[in-house]
Amino acid sequence: MLIPKNNFMNTKQILGWSSALCLGASALQAQETSEVEALKRQLKQATESFQKAIDEQRRVIDELNRKIETIEKAHPAAAAPTNATAAASTDALAAKPWSMTEPLRAKKGSTYLDIGLVGNIAVGGSTADDIEGGTQLGGHDPNQRGFTLQGLEMSLTGAVDPYFRGNANLTFAIDSGGESLLEVEEAWLETMTLPGNLSLRAGQILTDFGRHNPTHLHAWSFVDAPLVSGRMFGADGLRNPGARLAWLAPTPFYSEFSFGVQNSQGETASGFRSAGHSHGGEEEEEGLPFGFRHPDNDRGVRNLGDLLFSPRYAVSFDLSDTQVLLGGVSAAFGPNSRGGEGAGSTDTQIYGVDLTWKWKPVNHSGGFPFVMWQTEAMLHRYDAGGFDWDENGNAAADDGELIDVDSGLPAVLPGETLVDYGFYSQILYGFRKGWVAGLRFDYVASDKADYENLDLTFNGDAVGRDPMRATRWRLSPNLTWYPTEFSKVRLQYNYDDRDGIGTDHSVWLQLEFLLGAHAAHKF
């Protein structure tokens, strides 16, 4: 069969077009396949990069959270916000009206200042005639029948720059005589960028000794200070200008070493080179100082031996999902002011151990319920130099001098080491939200010294045991109600038993209010 010429040409054209279309389709398909593969590779790379970025950020966040959590367990005040966090929170505050539940903050660039005010007022009474310095040893304890302004504290804290943060606590109080007192409890600068988990704090600082001493009044669990703290450190606690270096060990649990160096003289270093005639905040017999020796070497700082040194180690473990245990050992070493003639070599050593346990269920509401037990014990070794009471130099018994009955002359006291010790143990039970019941037992005592065995008189009266070293104990139940996180009402009863004096009963009602911001409390 013959195909017409025209039809043959048409067939060739159709075959040519078909071939061209097939080649074009193949080329287009190959191009699309290549482009898809490239897009897939780009998507894979972008996905991997994105995942790496997420993982890195998660690692950084987890590491920061871990460090903050470990620091806040014992030193939450050290957990200052980072500059980025501070800036973000400040911007958020600026975007809405200020309320009582938010910090009162002043900001300039990456720096900020949080301002807070805390007031503590006590009202009550006691059967004791010597409340201030007698039954109550702490400078912020209730000091008289009726009302006591225990303290009105202004707190200033914030970021100075990317390298330092600062803190100041200024306290106003009124003593039992109506005299107004203004003091700088703390004012320090602390590093935020030292490598190796190191931090350095310098300024007026509360000595990092045990659990109670570094704690401000508004964070106390009882109306007054423990007896052992008042006897060992004095009414004002142990605090002075100096510096503290701390190292947070890179362990899976909280582990911190610290070492402080401070001046050892002044009222806030009672038991060391205090210029006063009292010790440990306790009221002395008229004219008789602690150890029956007048202080004589409040000479300032001449060398390293005139400074106060305070090492401490603290460790914390999570016993379970509901239990935490915190332990610590502390010490304070320095010269004292009872060295005797030509003195300067007498020293004071204070050793302490503390243990805190807390239980809080996993399904707690606002931190309640909880049970917390805390105890702290101290041992005090005080070198007392030899002392001659012939202060007039006339080898005769004069008024105002301690007299040896056997010789009828001013007493000559031997040099010796005085040993005092004591402890407190307290338990708190947060049985429902906002309500906490507490119970504390205090005990202080001493080994009888050689000078206390002498037959002595003072202004015609026989002298026996040193009243500032006598055995005493106290039992204190209390009940605290927190209407909100900005207020507190606490009722406390004290049963005091003092050797040579007898028993006394005291009842105190404490009120507290908080305005603005304040640093976090210790757990």
Number of C-alpha atoms within 10 A of each C-alpha: 3 5 8 8 9 8 10 12 12 11 12 11 12 12 12 12 12 12 12 12 12 12 12 12 12 12 12 12 12 12 12 12 12 12 12 12 12 12 12 12 12 12 12 12 12 12 12 12 12 12 12 12 12 12 12 12 12 12 12 12 12 12 12 11 12 15 16 17 15 21 19 19 17 20 16 17 16 17 16 19 14 13 17 10 12 18 18 13 15 20 12 11 16 12 9 8 8 12 10 11 11 12 19 18 20 12 16 9 8 17 18 20 20 19 20 20 18 21 21 23 20 26 19 19 18 20 13 19 11 14 20 22 20 17 29 25 28 26 21 24 25 29 29 21 19 12 17 22 22 28 24 23 25 22 21 20 25 22 24 17 15 13 12 17 22 20 22 21 21 17 20 17 21 17 18 15 8 9 8 11 11 13 11 14 20 19 20 19 20 21 19 21 13 11 7 10 14 17 18 19 21 19 19 22 26 25 28 23 25 26 20 19 19 17 16 15 21 20 11 12 21 23 26 22 21 26 27 25 28 25 26 25 25 26 26 21 28 25 24 23 18 21 21 22 17 18 16 18 15 12 8 9 13 22 21 22 16 20 20 23 22 24 23 31 26 17 23 22 28 29 32 32 32 24 19 16 17 24 25 26 27 24 22 19 15 9 14 21 19 23 25 21 21 20 20 19 22 20 12 13 12 8 7 11 15 23 20 25 22 21 21 22 20 20 19 20 16 14 12 9 10 14 17 18 18 20 20 21 19 21 21 23 20 26 26 32 31 32 24 22 12 9 15 20 18 22 23 22 21 22 20 21 21 22 20 20 20 20 18 18 14 10 10 12 11 9 14 18 19 19 19 19 18 19 21 24 21 22 20 22 17 22 22 26 24 16 20 16 22 18 13 11 9 9 11 14 18 17 10 14 22 28 27 19 14 10 10 12 17 25 24 15 22 14 17 15 17 18 18 22 22 24 22 22 18 21 19 21 19 20 13 15 16 17 18 21 19 20 19 21 19 22 19 25 19 17 12 15 16 13 19 15 11 16 15 20 18 19 14 12 10 12 19 14 17 19 20 22 24 17 19 20 20 21 16 20 18 21 20 22 18 15 12 10 10 15 16 19 18 21 20 20 19 21 17 19 18 17 14 12 11 10 16 16 15 18 18 22 20 23 20 19 17 21 18 19 23 19 18 14 16 15 14
